[in-house]
Amino acid sequence: MANIRSQIKRNRQNEARQARNKASRSELKTLARRAVEAAQSGDGATAESALRIAQQHYDKAATQGIIHKKTAARRKARLSQQVRSLLG
């Protein structure tokens, strides 16, 4: 446990940021799963809109520093490829 007040505050801030980032990363996984599930059900319009929303959230997370820019690009590409292959 830190004794210095500024370090105690820094630890509190880090915990809050960590929780926020974890929630955002979890949301990204949920959005990707929704797009894949919509594609598996054969609903093209829903799958396309879910894919678009997921890609927007990946870009936003990369901009905010939650995930790396290239990680976001890789996940977007893989998700897009998966949805397109499921839709045929």
C-alpha positions in Angstrom: 0.0 0.0 0.0 1.3 3.4 -0.9 2.1 6.0 1.8 2.3 9.0 -0.5 -0.9 10.9 -1.0 -0.3 11.5 -4.7 0.3 7.8 -5.3 -2.8 6.8 -3.4 -4.8 9.1 -5.7 -3.0 7.8 -8.8 -4.0 4.2 -7.7 -7.6 5.2 -7.3 -7.6 6.8 -10.7 -6.0 3.8 -12.3 -8.6 1.5 -10.8 -11.4 3.6 -12.1 -9.8 3.8 -15.6 -9.2 0.0 -15.6 -12.9 -0.7 -14.8 -14.0 1.7 -17.5 -11.7 0.1 -20.1 -12.7 -3.4 -19.1 -16.4 -2.5 -19.7 -15.6 -1.0 -23.1 -13.6 -4.1 -24.2 -16.5 -6.3 -23.0 -18.9 -4.2 -25.0 -16.7 -4.6 -28.1 -16.9 -8.4 -27.8 -20.7 -8.2 -27.3 -21.1 -6.1 -30.5 -18.9 -8.5 -32.5 -20.9 -11.5 -31.3 -24.2 -9.8 -32.2 -22.9 -9.2 -35.8 -21.9 -12.8 -36.1 -25.1 -14.1 -34.7 -27.1 -12.0 -37.1 -25.1 -13.3 -40.0 -25.6 -16.9 -38.8 -29.3 -16.4 -38.7 -29.2 -15.2 -42.3 -30.5 -11.7 -41.7 -28.3 -9.7 -44.0 -29.6 -6.2 -43.2 -29.3 -6.7 -39.4 -25.8 -8.3 -39.8 -24.6 -5.4 -41.9 -25.9 -2.8 -39.5 -24.5 -4.7 -36.5 -21.1 -5.0 -38.3 -21.1 -1.2 -39.0 -21.9 -0.4 -35.4 -19.1 -2.8 -34.2 -16.6 -1.2 -36.5 -17.5 2.3 -35.3 -17.0 1.2 -31.7 -13.6 -0.4 -32.5 -12.5 2.8 -34.1 -13.7 4.8 -31.1 -11.9 2.5 -28.7 -8.7 2.8 -30.7 -9.0 6.6 -30.6 -9.5 6.6 -26.9 -6.5 4.3 -26.3 -8.6 1.4 -24.9 -7.1 -0.9 -27.6 -4.2 -0.4 -30.0 -5.0 1.1 -33.4 -3.7 -2.0 -35.3 -5.5 -4.3 -33.0 -8.7 -2.5 -33.9 -7.9 -2.8 -37.6 -7.2 -6.5 -37.3 -10.3 -7.3 -35.4 -12.5 -5.2 -37.7 -11.0 -7.0 -40.7 -11.5 -10.5 -39.2 -15.1 -9.7 -38.1 -15.9 -8.3 -41.5 -14.5 -11.4 -43.2 -16.4 -13.7 -40.9 -19.7 -11.9 -41.4 -19.3 -11.8 -45.2 -18.5 -15.5 -45.3 -21.5 -16.4 -43.2 -23.8 -14.3 -45.4 -22.3 -15.8 -48.6 
